[in-house]
Amino acid sequence: MTSTAERTDRGEVVAYPFPVPDLSPAALAAVTAEVAATATEHDRSGAVPLAGLAAAHRAGLLTATVAQRHGGPGLGPLDVARILVALGEGDASVALIVANTLSAHAAQAEHAHWPVALYDDLLRRSLEAATPVNAIRAEPELGAPARGGLPATTARRTADGWVLDGHKAYATGGTGLGYHLVWAVADEPDGDPERPRVGHVVVPADLPGITWVETWDHLGLRASNTHDVVYEGVRLPHDAFVEIPRGPDGVYRDPAASAGPGSFGHPALYVGVARAARAAFVDFARTRVPAALGRPIATTERIQAVAGEIDLQVAQAETLLYGVVRRLEAGDTSVLPELSVVKVAIARSVVSAVQTAVAALGNPALSRHGVLERHLRDVLCVRVHPPQEDTALLAAGRRILAD
């Protein structure tokens, strides 16, 4: 393995020979099929979807947003959306873990903030195998940080670094993670107790003091391993704490409280789920031949009209997703205030597409012998990701009424 290096204000940046993924329709379809092959098994067992993650790794998708200065492809939001649609069509749990990893690499590409040694370790490991990363933020008492409040998790300053203590919830990736980015409050001898610093602590997943609590027994995304995790006396170096800036008014606001240009990875994976549900509906309609009808139900006008409705909803979601991402990549800032409600609209469309398919087919769609019931369970999880519908609509209403 060869590498090159350059110097930055944070130390040495190493470039590794990461593959440039093939994002042609045929290549993405092949990855979708490979990931889908084990999706039902992972959904039933709840185990980390290692086979699906390995397929994504072999295709170069887990490192697609690694910066070019590190030897990565440095792909932007449009290509990320295409990747996550393809993975979501195969297995939504795999896609969610990949989405979080791509987001972490993209954030580092935009603004280098990781400790140099730890990010170099992540890159080296990511060459060899799937090495997921996740920002671990929610807590059992606090709930979703986008709703406001500060974490109870603390990073206590010591003479040789930090000591991390706390209990986190909904830590997607579970024991499959290579690194945690843990949202915490800094406990410092010279800090302001009324206005403590808030940030993410970069934590290698194999450090002593990390314990997983298997709380995830969810309706959807069952293989995402979104369990609780407890940190007890986890020791870290001085540069492991990365402060999150306060707003112009001096108040800390969670960055997930409103959608930003890089926040369309989660909607993209659910567009993939809707596409998978459409394909499952079509397959059933073409092969189902009731005795009383004597021909496939796909030949009836009722099923044809339902298929058209499903296609409308999928097309609407895809058009919104790719349209807004293209506008952002073209530098159109006028769409920025509308990003949160665009995410809501995508969510409504994908849920409607899957629910329409399930309602039309009835019992066969709800049977665990098929895949539609899994797609229904998975697509409902789109509503969980911040900003959630009520907060997005309230903010949009206040904005347009004030304007």
Secondary structure, 3 states (H helix, E strand, C coil): CCCEEEEECCEEEEECCCCCCCCCHHHHHHHHHHHHCCHHHHHHHCCCCHHHHHHHHHCCCCCCCCCHHHCCCCCCHHHHHHHHHHHHHHCHHHHHHHHHHHHHHHHHHHCCCCCHHHHHHHHHHHHHCCCCEEEECCECCCECHHHCCCCCCEEEEECCEEEEEEEEEEECCHHHCCEEEEEEEEECCCCCCCCCCEEEEEEECCCCCEEEECCCCCCCCHHHCCEEEEEEEEEECHHHEEECCCCCCCCCCCHHHCCCCCCCHHHHHHHHHHHHHHHHHHHHHHHCCCCCCCCCHHHCHHHHHHHHHHHHHHHHHHHHHHHHHHHHHCCCHHHHHHHHHHHHHHHHHHHHHHHHHHHHHCHHHHCCCCCHHHHHHHHHHHHHCCCCHHHHHHHHHHHHHHC
